[in-house]
Amino acid sequence: MKLRIWTTLFLVTIAQVAWGQTSTNPKLVNAEATEPSVNGYTVLGATFEQETLLRAQIRIMQPDVYPLRVLFVPHRKYVDTARTFRLHVPAGYTSAMFTHLPSRSVFIDSDRYVSDDSLGYWVAHELGHLAANSASESDADKAARDYRKHLKDAPKPHVH
Ligand SMILES: [Zn+2]
């Protein structure tokens, strides 16, 4: 029962976010007018350590387009959500995360969270989808290249 209520609330939230997006094309927004706010996105369902690390890594990557929200969800919920959005999660990938472009939401499978190192690597890919505004894996990887370079060059964030 609780799960059902949560699911409904969750989908309503996503719908509202998607709705609010219709008038905002990130590509048309002047960088001066809207300085991307590093903390202007929501992280849900993560542990304190995961959220701290995620925010530190995204700050280092300096993505062209920030997500509106990043949601850590249990595996079952993750699969359900992917199905709801009719998303194809490519088999060659660890499939531990995906991005819903219309709502700029990144979903992370919290049961398949592998390691802190792989988090940044795969989040870079998802940020690549957002930057390219494309569902294409090669577009995402192309955009992710710079982000991964930033990550590699940066000193390890201290999150203990
Ligand atoms: Zn992808």
Backbone and ligand atoms as CSV (ligand in chain L), in Angstrom:
chain,resi,resn,atom,element,x,y,z
A,1,MET,N,N,0.827,-1.211,0.000
A,1,MET,CA,C,0.000,0.000,0.000
A,1,MET,C,C,0.863,1.264,0.000
A,2,LYS,N,N,1.792,1.265,0.949
A,2,LYS,CA,C,2.680,2.430,1.059
A,2,LYS,C,C,3.428,2.649,-0.250
A,3,LEU,N,N,3.872,1.547,-0.823
A,3,LEU,CA,C,4.635,1.631,-2.062
A,3,LEU,C,C,3.777,2.263,-3.158
A,4,ARG,N,N,2.497,1.841,-3.184
A,4,ARG,CA,C,1.600,2.344,-4.214
A,4,ARG,C,C,1.422,3.861,-4.091
A,5,ILE,N,N,1.230,4.311,-2.855
A,5,ILE,CA,C,1.050,5.748,-2.625
A,5,ILE,C,C,2.304,6.494,-3.053
A,6,TRP,N,N,3.428,5.932,-2.673
A,6,TRP,CA,C,4.687,6.590,-3.001
A,6,TRP,C,C,4.857,6.664,-4.515
A,7,THR,N,N,4.527,5.567,-5.192
A,7,THR,CA,C,4.653,5.525,-6.649
A,7,THR,C,C,3.801,6.615,-7.285
A,8,THR,N,N,2.578,6.755,-6.793
A,8,THR,CA,C,1.675,7.759,-7.355
A,8,THR,C,C,2.245,9.157,-7.154
A,9,LEU,N,N,2.665,9.441,-5.936
A,9,LEU,CA,C,3.243,10.749,-5.643
A,9,LEU,C,C,4.433,11.018,-6.543
A,10,PHE,N,N,5.207,9.989,-6.683
A,10,PHE,CA,C,6.426,10.065,-7.469
A,10,PHE,C,C,6.118,10.429,-8.923
A,11,LEU,N,N,5.139,9.733,-9.504
A,11,LEU,CA,C,4.813,9.969,-10.907
A,11,LEU,C,C,4.177,11.345,-11.087
A,12,VAL,N,N,3.388,11.767,-10.095
A,12,VAL,CA,C,2.795,13.103,-10.157
A,12,VAL,C,C,3.899,14.149,-10.164
A,13,THR,N,N,4.882,13.939,-9.312
A,13,THR,CA,C,6.000,14.881,-9.246
A,13,THR,C,C,6.717,14.958,-10.585
A,14,ILE,N,N,6.988,13.803,-11.148
A,14,ILE,CA,C,7.676,13.769,-12.438
A,14,ILE,C,C,6.842,14.468,-13.506
A,15,ALA,N,N,5.529,14.218,-13.482
A,15,ALA,CA,C,4.654,14.833,-14.471
A,15,ALA,C,C,4.705,16.351,-14.342
A,16,GLN,N,N,4.706,16.833,-13.101
A,16,GLN,CA,C,4.752,18.278,-12.879
A,16,GLN,C,C,6.069,18.856,-13.373
A,17,VAL,N,N,7.121,18.146,-13.110
A,17,VAL,CA,C,8.428,18.615,-13.554
A,17,VAL,C,C,8.464,18.672,-15.078
A,18,ALA,N,N,7.964,17.608,-15.703
A,18,ALA,CA,C,7.960,17.538,-17.167
A,18,ALA,C,C,7.109,18.671,-17.736
A,19,TRP,N,N,5.998,18.923,-17.090
A,19,TRP,CA,C,5.093,19.977,-17.525
A,19,TRP,C,C,5.791,21.330,-17.449
A,20,GLY,N,N,6.463,21.556,-16.315
A,20,GLY,CA,C,7.145,22.830,-16.108
A,20,GLY,C,C,8.281,23.049,-17.093
A,21,GLN,N,N,8.751,21.973,-17.688
A,21,GLN,CA,C,9.882,22.055,-18.599
A,21,GLN,C,C,9.525,22.596,-19.967
A,22,THR,N,N,8.243,22.571,-20.314
A,22,THR,CA,C,7.854,22.816,-21.709
A,22,THR,C,C,8.310,24.177,-22.215
A,23,SER,N,N,8.407,25.162,-21.323
A,23,SER,CA,C,8.744,26.496,-21.803
A,23,SER,C,C,10.237,26.780,-21.686
A,24,THR,N,N,10.979,25.823,-21.191
A,24,THR,CA,C,12.395,26.075,-20.936
A,24,THR,C,C,13.274,25.182,-21.804
A,25,ASN,N,N,13.904,25.782,-22.754
A,25,ASN,CA,C,14.881,25.026,-23.531
A,25,ASN,C,C,16.264,25.449,-23.074
A,26,PRO,N,N,16.980,24.537,-22.416
A,26,PRO,CA,C,18.284,24.925,-21.853
A,26,PRO,C,C,19.238,25.476,-22.902
A,27,LYS,N,N,19.084,25.052,-24.151
A,27,LYS,CA,C,19.994,25.510,-25.200
A,27,LYS,C,C,19.772,26.984,-25.544
A,28,LEU,N,N,18.574,27.496,-25.257
A,28,LEU,CA,C,18.251,28.864,-25.630
A,28,LEU,C,C,18.536,29.849,-24.500
A,29,VAL,N,N,18.812,29.304,-23.342
A,29,VAL,CA,C,18.988,30.164,-22.178
A,29,VAL,C,C,20.382,30.772,-22.185
A,30,ASN,N,N,20.424,32.064,-22.045
A,30,ASN,CA,C,21.695,32.769,-21.970
A,30,ASN,C,C,22.418,32.389,-20.682
A,31,ALA,N,N,23.685,32.072,-20.829
A,31,ALA,CA,C,24.447,31.608,-19.665
A,31,ALA,C,C,24.511,32.684,-18.585
A,32,GLU,N,N,24.529,33.956,-19.012
A,32,GLU,CA,C,24.604,35.050,-18.034
A,32,GLU,C,C,23.291,35.180,-17.261
A,33,ALA,N,N,22.217,34.931,-17.975
A,33,ALA,CA,C,20.905,35.116,-17.354
A,33,ALA,C,C,20.660,34.076,-16.262
A,34,THR,N,N,21.046,32.862,-16.555
A,34,THR,CA,C,20.835,31.816,-15.554
A,34,THR,C,C,22.145,31.094,-15.295
A,35,GLU,N,N,22.885,31.620,-14.408
A,35,GLU,CA,C,24.102,30.935,-14.017
A,35,GLU,C,C,23.698,29.594,-13.422
A,36,PRO,N,N,24.222,28.518,-13.980
A,36,PRO,CA,C,23.788,27.212,-13.486
A,36,PRO,C,C,24.124,27.080,-12.010
A,37,SER,N,N,23.146,26.798,-11.220
A,37,SER,CA,C,23.419,26.703,-9.792
A,37,SER,C,C,23.847,25.281,-9.468
A,38,VAL,N,N,25.002,25.185,-8.864
A,38,VAL,CA,C,25.619,23.898,-8.605
A,38,VAL,C,C,24.751,23.040,-7.691
A,39,ASN,N,N,24.056,23.698,-6.792
A,39,ASN,CA,C,23.236,22.935,-5.860
A,39,ASN,C,C,21.744,23.076,-6.168
A,40,GLY,N,N,21.464,23.529,-7.381
A,40,GLY,CA,C,20.070,23.781,-7.737
A,40,GLY,C,C,19.307,22.559,-8.170
A,41,TYR,N,N,19.750,21.401,-7.782
A,41,TYR,CA,C,19.006,20.192,-8.118
A,41,TYR,C,C,18.779,19.370,-6.852
A,42,THR,N,N,17.828,18.472,-6.950
A,42,THR,CA,C,17.433,17.686,-5.795
A,42,THR,C,C,18.032,16.296,-5.876
A,43,VAL,N,N,18.493,15.794,-4.754
A,43,VAL,CA,C,18.950,14.409,-4.691
A,43,VAL,C,C,18.039,13.675,-3.717
A,44,LEU,N,N,17.429,12.597,-4.180
A,44,LEU,CA,C,16.473,11.862,-3.359
A,44,LEU,C,C,16.917,10.416,-3.179
A,45,GLY,N,N,16.719,9.895,-1.982
A,45,GLY,CA,C,16.926,8.467,-1.743
A,45,GLY,C,C,18.368,8.048,-1.520
A,46,ALA,N,N,19.287,9.003,-1.547
A,46,ALA,CA,C,20.701,8.667,-1.375
A,46,ALA,C,C,21.076,8.714,0.100
A,47,THR,N,N,22.121,8.000,0.457
A,47,THR,CA,C,22.692,8.171,1.792
A,47,THR,C,C,23.405,9.517,1.804
A,48,PHE,N,N,23.708,9.978,2.990
A,48,PHE,CA,C,24.418,11.253,3.111
A,48,PHE,C,C,25.731,11.211,2.323
A,49,GLU,N,N,26.450,10.075,2.440
A,49,GLU,CA,C,27.745,9.945,1.761
A,49,GLU,C,C,27.568,9.958,0.245
A,50,GLN,N,N,26.547,9.236,-0.222
A,50,GLN,CA,C,26.321,9.184,-1.669
A,50,GLN,C,C,25.974,10.564,-2.216
A,51,GLU,N,N,25.121,11.272,-1.497
A,51,GLU,CA,C,24.721,12.596,-1.973
A,51,GLU,C,C,25.905,13.561,-1.981
A,52,THR,N,N,26.709,13.505,-0.919
A,52,THR,CA,C,27.868,14.391,-0.828
A,52,THR,C,C,28.844,14.124,-1.963
A,53,LEU,N,N,29.095,12.834,-2.205
A,53,LEU,CA,C,30.012,12.454,-3.273
A,53,LEU,C,C,29.461,12.871,-4.640
A,54,LEU,N,N,28.185,12.585,-4.847
A,54,LEU,CA,C,27.552,12.914,-6.122
A,54,LEU,C,C,27.649,14.406,-6.409
A,55,ARG,N,N,27.318,15.216,-5.405
A,55,ARG,CA,C,27.357,16.673,-5.609
A,55,ARG,C,C,28.785,17.147,-5.871
A,56,ALA,N,N,29.750,16.546,-5.166
A,56,ALA,CA,C,31.147,16.924,-5.369
A,56,ALA,C,C,31.585,16.576,-6.795
A,57,GLN,N,N,31.185,15.391,-7.248
A,57,GLN,CA,C,31.598,14.954,-8.590
A,57,GLN,C,C,30.946,15.799,-9.674
A,58,ILE,N,N,29.672,16.124,-9.489
A,58,ILE,CA,C,28.991,16.939,-10.500
A,58,ILE,C,C,29.605,18.340,-10.534
A,59,ARG,N,N,29.988,18.837,-9.370
A,59,ARG,CA,C,30.619,20.165,-9.318
A,59,ARG,C,C,31.925,20.144,-10.110
A,60,ILE,N,N,32.691,19.079,-9.957
A,60,ILE,CA,C,33.963,18.950,-10.667
A,60,ILE,C,C,33.734,18.844,-12.173
A,61,MET,N,N,32.700,18.124,-12.564
A,61,MET,CA,C,32.460,17.887,-14.003
A,61,MET,C,C,31.979,19.137,-14.728
A,62,GLN,N,N,31.425,20.086,-13.983
A,62,GLN,CA,C,30.908,21.317,-14.600
A,62,GLN,C,C,30.083,21.032,-15.848
A,63,PRO,N,N,28.993,20.316,-15.706
A,63,PRO,CA,C,28.197,19.949,-16.882
A,63,PRO,C,C,27.543,21.174,-17.521
A,64,ASP,N,N,27.294,21.079,-18.813
A,64,ASP,CA,C,26.627,22.170,-19.524
A,64,ASP,C,C,25.175,22.290,-19.080
A,65,VAL,N,N,24.588,21.152,-18.779
A,65,VAL,CA,C,23.199,21.142,-18.322
A,65,VAL,C,C,23.137,20.326,-17.034
A,66,TYR,N,N,22.620,20.941,-16.003
A,66,TYR,CA,C,22.473,20.227,-14.735
A,66,TYR,C,C,21.164,19.443,-14.730
A,67,PRO,N,N,21.169,18.326,-14.029
A,67,PRO,CA,C,19.888,17.633,-13.857
A,67,PRO,C,C,19.000,18.463,-12.927
A,68,LEU,N,N,17.704,18.214,-12.978
A,68,LEU,CA,C,16.814,18.848,-12.004
A,68,LEU,C,C,16.744,18.004,-10.745
A,69,ARG,N,N,16.877,16.698,-10.943
A,69,ARG,CA,C,16.856,15.805,-9.785
A,69,ARG,C,C,17.600,14.524,-10.086
A,70,VAL,N,N,18.177,13.980,-9.031
A,70,VAL,CA,C,18.829,12.680,-9.122
A,70,VAL,C,C,18.173,11.794,-8.070
A,71,LEU,N,N,17.625,10.659,-8.508
A,71,LEU,CA,C,16.890,9.796,-7.607
A,71,LEU,C,C,17.561,8.446,-7.469
A,72,PHE,N,N,17.913,8.109,-6.240
A,72,PHE,CA,C,18.414,6.770,-5.934
A,72,PHE,C,C,17.202,5.925,-5.570
A,73,VAL,N,N,16.965,4.870,-6.326
A,73,VAL,CA,C,15.775,4.048,-6.072
A,73,VAL,C,C,16.152,2.577,-5.987
A,74,PRO,N,N,15.393,1.805,-5.178
A,74,PRO,CA,C,15.646,0.364,-5.088
A,74,PRO,C,C,15.445,-0.305,-6.450
A,75,HIS,N,N,16.113,-1.444,-6.645
A,75,HIS,CA,C,16.134,-2.075,-7.957
A,75,HIS,C,C,14.745,-2.275,-8.578
A,76,ARG,N,N,13.805,-2.781,-7.767
A,76,ARG,CA,C,12.470,-3.067,-8.317
A,76,ARG,C,C,11.820,-1.792,-8.844
A,77,LYS,N,N,11.963,-0.752,-8.071
A,77,LYS,CA,C,11.387,0.538,-8.437
A,77,LYS,C,C,12.086,1.080,-9.686
A,78,TYR,N,N,13.356,0.866,-9.746
A,78,TYR,CA,C,14.162,1.305,-10.890
A,78,TYR,C,C,13.654,0.655,-12.188
A,79,VAL,N,N,13.453,-0.662,-12.113
A,79,VAL,CA,C,12.975,-1.401,-13.287
A,79,VAL,C,C,11.571,-0.934,-13.668
A,80,ASP,N,N,10.700,-0.784,-12.654
A,80,ASP,CA,C,9.337,-0.307,-12.910
A,80,ASP,C,C,9.338,1.057,-13.584
A,81,THR,N,N,10.186,1.931,-13.083
A,81,THR,CA,C,10.230,3.293,-13.610
A,81,THR,C,C,10.712,3.298,-15.054
A,82,ALA,N,N,11.736,2.508,-15.319
A,82,ALA,CA,C,12.249,2.411,-16.690
A,82,ALA,C,C,11.138,1.918,-17.616
A,83,ARG,N,N,10.360,0.959,-17.108
A,83,ARG,CA,C,9.277,0.415,-17.915
A,83,ARG,C,C,8.195,1.476,-18.141
A,84,THR,N,N,7.892,2.232,-17.081
A,84,THR,CA,C,6.875,3.283,-17.177
A,84,THR,C,C,7.254,4.295,-18.253
A,85,PHE,N,N,8.519,4.638,-18.289
A,85,PHE,CA,C,8.985,5.620,-19.268
A,85,PHE,C,C,9.298,4.970,-20.617
A,86,ARG,N,N,9.069,3.641,-20.702
A,86,ARG,CA,C,9.365,2.899,-21.929
A,86,ARG,C,C,10.800,3.127,-22.365
A,87,LEU,N,N,11.682,3.086,-21.378
A,87,LEU,CA,C,13.078,3.349,-21.680
A,87,LEU,C,C,13.805,2.054,-21.981
A,88,HIS,N,N,14.658,2.153,-22.941
A,88,HIS,CA,C,15.511,1.032,-23.257
A,88,HIS,C,C,16.834,1.244,-22.529
A,89,VAL,N,N,17.155,0.345,-21.634
A,89,VAL,CA,C,18.440,0.440,-20.947
A,89,VAL,C,C,19.412,-0.483,-21.680
A,90,PRO,N,N,20.409,0.100,-22.323
A,90,PRO,CA,C,21.288,-0.694,-23.183
A,90,PRO,C,C,21.970,-1.842,-22.437
A,91,ALA,N,N,22.001,-2.989,-23.069
A,91,ALA,CA,C,22.499,-4.201,-22.419
A,91,ALA,C,C,23.993,-4.127,-22.119
A,92,GLY,N,N,24.743,-3.408,-22.965
A,92,GLY,CA,C,26.190,-3.352,-22.798
A,92,GLY,C,C,26.609,-2.525,-21.591
A,93,TYR,N,N,25.676,-1.755,-21.053
A,93,TYR,CA,C,26.010,-0.895,-19.936
A,93,TYR,C,C,25.701,-1.601,-18.625
A,94,THR,N,N,26.261,-1.100,-17.564
A,94,THR,CA,C,25.971,-1.701,-16.268
A,94,THR,C,C,24.498,-1.522,-15.925
A,95,SER,N,N,23.849,-0.628,-16.639
A,95,SER,CA,C,22.416,-0.398,-16.435
A,95,SER,C,C,22.102,-0.019,-15.008
A,96,ALA,N,N,23.009,0.667,-14.376
A,96,ALA,CA,C,22.780,1.069,-13.000
A,96,ALA,C,C,22.166,2.461,-12.917
A,97,MET,N,N,22.024,3.116,-14.073
A,97,MET,CA,C,21.349,4.412,-14.071
A,97,MET,C,C,20.818,4.762,-15.446
A,98,PHE,N,N,19.850,5.637,-15.477
A,98,PHE,CA,C,19.362,6.147,-16.764
A,98,PHE,C,C,18.821,7.551,-16.550
A,99,THR,N,N,18.612,8.271,-17.650
A,99,THR,CA,C,18.132,9.644,-17.580
A,99,THR,C,C,16.810,9.773,-18.314
A,100,HIS,N,N,15.861,10.434,-17.670
A,100,HIS,CA,C,14.605,10.779,-18.331
A,100,HIS,C,C,14.740,12.228,-18.784
A,101,LEU,N,N,14.959,12.411,-20.091
A,101,LEU,CA,C,15.298,13.736,-20.611
A,101,LEU,C,C,14.221,14.798,-20.382
A,102,PRO,N,N,12.928,14.510,-20.656
A,102,PRO,CA,C,11.924,15.580,-20.518
A,102,PRO,C,C,11.865,16.187,-19.120
A,103,SER,N,N,12.151,15.387,-18.094
A,103,SER,CA,C,12.094,15.924,-16.732
A,103,SER,C,C,13.488,16.164,-16.163
A,104,ARG,N,N,14.507,15.944,-16.999
A,104,ARG,CA,C,15.908,16.076,-16.565
A,104,ARG,C,C,16.148,15.355,-15.245
A,105,SER,N,N,15.644,14.122,-15.187
A,105,SER,CA,C,15.797,13.315,-13.982
A,105,SER,C,C,16.745,12.159,-14.246
A,106,VAL,N,N,17.703,11.994,-13.354
A,106,VAL,CA,C,18.626,10.865,-13.440
A,106,VAL,C,C,18.232,9.852,-12.368
A,107,PHE,N,N,18.014,8.601,-12.786
A,107,PHE,CA,C,17.642,7.537,-11.862
A,107,PHE,C,C,18.826,6.612,-11.651
A,108,ILE,N,N,19.115,6.335,-10.401
A,108,ILE,CA,C,20.228,5.451,-10.067
A,108,ILE,C,C,19.688,4.260,-9.283
A,109,ASP,N,N,20.052,3.073,-9.729
A,109,ASP,CA,C,19.641,1.848,-9.055
A,109,ASP,C,C,20.478,1.683,-7.790
A,110,SER,N,N,19.877,1.965,-6.650
A,110,SER,CA,C,20.670,1.980,-5.409
A,110,SER,C,C,21.094,0.574,-4.985
A,111,ASP,N,N,20.415,-0.464,-5.504
A,111,ASP,CA,C,20.819,-1.833,-5.177
A,111,ASP,C,C,21.999,-2.294,-6.021
A,112,ARG,N,N,22.262,-1.577,-7.092
A,112,ARG,CA,C,23.377,-1.966,-7.953
A,112,ARG,C,C,24.483,-0.921,-7.934
A,113,TYR,N,N,24.399,-0.088,-6.934
A,113,TYR,CA,C,25.437,0.924,-6.733
A,113,TYR,C,C,26.750,0.192,-6.476
A,114,VAL,N,N,27.693,0.325,-7.397
A,114,VAL,CA,C,28.875,-0.515,-7.328
A,114,VAL,C,C,29.953,0.068,-6.425
A,115,SER,N,N,30.423,1.238,-6.803
A,115,SER,CA,C,31.488,1.844,-6.016
A,115,SER,C,C,31.474,3.343,-6.236
A,116,ASP,N,N,32.133,4.058,-5.350
A,116,ASP,CA,C,32.183,5.503,-5.471
A,116,ASP,C,C,32.861,5.926,-6.770
A,117,ASP,N,N,33.859,5.157,-7.201
A,117,ASP,CA,C,34.577,5.506,-8.425
A,117,ASP,C,C,33.682,5.378,-9.647
A,118,SER,N,N,32.910,4.308,-9.704
A,118,SER,CA,C,32.074,4.107,-10.889
A,118,SER,C,C,30.911,5.087,-10.911
A,119,LEU,N,N,30.525,5.606,-9.764
A,119,LEU,CA,C,29.425,6.571,-9.732
A,119,LEU,C,C,29.712,7.749,-10.661
A,120,GLY,N,N,30.872,8.377,-10.488
A,120,GLY,CA,C,31.222,9.534,-11.304
A,120,GLY,C,C,31.303,9.189,-12.782
A,121,TYR,N,N,31.867,8.015,-13.065
A,121,TYR,CA,C,32.042,7.595,-14.453
A,121,TYR,C,C,30.693,7.510,-15.164
A,122,TRP,N,N,29.727,6.892,-14.497
A,122,TRP,CA,C,28.422,6.703,-15.136
A,122,TRP,C,C,27.544,7.937,-15.067
A,123,VAL,N,N,27.707,8.721,-14.015
A,123,VAL,CA,C,26.952,9.978,-13.952
A,123,VAL,C,C,27.404,10.889,-15.096
A,124,ALA,N,N,28.696,10.841,-15.436
A,124,ALA,CA,C,29.201,11.624,-16.563
A,124,ALA,C,C,28.433,11.270,-17.837
A,125,HIS,N,N,28.176,9.989,-18.018
A,125,HIS,CA,C,27.424,9.539,-19.186
A,125,HIS,C,C,25.999,10.123,-19.175
A,126,GLU,N,N,25.366,10.093,-18.003
A,126,GLU,CA,C,23.998,10.621,-17.908
A,126,GLU,C,C,23.979,12.134,-18.138
A,127,LEU,N,N,24.987,12.830,-17.606
A,127,LEU,CA,C,25.082,14.268,-17.853
A,127,LEU,C,C,25.321,14.538,-19.331
A,128,GLY,N,N,25.986,13.592,-19.998
A,128,GLY,CA,C,26.196,13.689,-21.438
A,128,GLY,C,C,24.874,13.647,-22.195
A,129,HIS,N,N,23.961,12.775,-21.750
A,129,HIS,CA,C,22.625,12.736,-22.355
A,129,HIS,C,C,21.956,14.105,-22.219
A,130,LEU,N,N,22.075,14.695,-21.038
A,130,LEU,CA,C,21.430,15.990,-20.784
A,130,LEU,C,C,22.063,17.090,-21.642
A,131,ALA,N,N,23.396,17.095,-21.703
A,131,ALA,CA,C,24.095,18.135,-22.454
A,131,ALA,C,C,23.763,18.046,-23.940
A,132,ALA,N,N,23.718,16.815,-24.446
A,132,ALA,CA,C,23.428,16.618,-25.869
A,132,ALA,C,C,21.923,16.674,-26.127
A,133,ASN,N,N,21.143,16.641,-25.060
A,133,ASN,CA,C,19.696,16.540,-25.157
A,133,ASN,C,C,19.326,15.429,-26.132
A,134,SER,N,N,19.978,14.293,-25.948
A,134,SER,CA,C,19.835,13.188,-26.874
A,134,SER,C,C,19.826,11.864,-26.128
A,135,ALA,N,N,19.023,10.941,-26.630
A,135,ALA,CA,C,18.966,9.607,-26.027
A,135,ALA,C,C,20.041,8.698,-26.623
A,136,SER,N,N,20.775,9.206,-27.598
A,136,SER,CA,C,21.794,8.397,-28.258
A,136,SER,C,C,22.977,8.138,-27.327
A,137,GLU,N,N,23.410,6.875,-27.266
A,137,GLU,CA,C,24.514,6.520,-26.376
A,137,GLU,C,C,25.826,7.141,-26.834
A,138,SER,N,N,26.024,7.232,-28.146
A,138,SER,CA,C,27.294,7.796,-28.627
A,138,SER,C,C,27.339,9.297,-28.380
A,139,ASP,N,N,26.208,9.981,-28.531
A,139,ASP,CA,C,26.164,11.414,-28.200
A,139,ASP,C,C,26.498,11.628,-26.734
A,140,ALA,N,N,25.916,10.768,-25.898
A,140,ALA,CA,C,26.134,10.911,-24.453
A,140,ALA,C,C,27.600,10.673,-24.102
A,141,ASP,N,N,28.180,9.642,-24.706
A,141,ASP,CA,C,29.580,9.332,-24.403
A,141,ASP,C,C,30.514,10.429,-24.890
A,142,LYS,N,N,30.157,11.020,-26.029
A,142,LYS,CA,C,30.972,12.093,-26.573
A,142,LYS,C,C,30.988,13.277,-25.601
A,143,ALA,N,N,29.808,13.648,-25.123
A,143,ALA,CA,C,29.707,14.765,-24.182
A,143,ALA,C,C,30.336,14.402,-22.836
A,144,ALA,N,N,30.304,13.110,-22.511
A,144,ALA,CA,C,30.824,12.667,-21.209
A,144,ALA,C,C,32.347,12.722,-21.155
A,145,ARG,N,N,32.970,12.730,-22.324
A,145,ARG,CA,C,34.442,12.661,-22.369
A,145,ARG,C,C,35.087,13.789,-21.556
A,146,ASP,N,N,34.600,15.015,-21.764
A,146,ASP,CA,C,35.147,16.159,-21.025
A,146,ASP,C,C,34.895,16.027,-19.529
A,147,TYR,N,N,33.712,15.558,-19.180
A,147,TYR,CA,C,33.364,15.452,-17.755
A,147,TYR,C,C,34.260,14.428,-17.068
A,148,ARG,N,N,34.506,13.315,-17.788
A,148,ARG,CA,C,35.353,12.277,-17.202
A,148,ARG,C,C,36.787,12.768,-17.064
A,149,LYS,N,N,37.191,13.626,-18.010
A,149,LYS,CA,C,38.538,14.189,-17.941
A,149,LYS,C,C,38.648,15.083,-16.704
A,150,HIS,N,N,37.624,15.919,-16.482
A,150,HIS,CA,C,37.620,16.772,-15.289
A,150,HIS,C,C,37.741,15.925,-14.021
A,151,LEU,N,N,36.988,14.829,-14.010
A,151,LEU,CA,C,37.001,13.950,-12.837
A,151,LEU,C,C,38.377,13.371,-12.599
A,152,LYS,N,N,38.993,12.958,-13.717
A,152,LYS,CA,C,40.295,12.315,-13.625
A,152,LYS,C,C,41.354,13.292,-13.133
A,153,ASP,N,N,41.253,14.548,-13.609
A,153,ASP,CA,C,42.252,15.558,-13.265
A,153,ASP,C,C,42.084,16.093,-11.852
A,154,ALA,N,N,40.874,15.980,-11.333
A,154,ALA,CA,C,40.586,16.583,-10.033
A,154,ALA,C,C,41.127,15.718,-8.897
A,155,PRO,N,N,41.534,16.391,-7.828
A,155,PRO,CA,C,41.887,15.602,-6.644
A,155,PRO,C,C,40.632,14.910,-6.118
A,156,LYS,N,N,40.816,13.783,-5.524
A,156,LYS,CA,C,39.680,13.033,-4.970
A,156,LYS,C,C,38.913,13.895,-3.971
A,157,PRO,N,N,37.617,13.992,-4.145
A,157,PRO,CA,C,36.851,14.762,-3.159
A,157,PRO,C,C,36.865,14.092,-1.796
A,158,HIS,N,N,36.945,14.921,-0.778
A,158,HIS,CA,C,36.942,14.366,0.584
A,158,HIS,C,C,35.507,14.306,1.088
A,159,VAL,N,N,35.039,13.141,1.319
A,159,VAL,CA,C,33.633,13.012,1.707
A,159,VAL,C,C,33.468,12.177,2.967
A,160,HIS,N,N,34.508,12.084,3.744
A,160,HIS,CA,C,34.383,11.212,4.916
A,160,HIS,C,C,33.771,11.917,6.115
L,1,ZN,ZN,ZN,22.925,6.224,-21.949
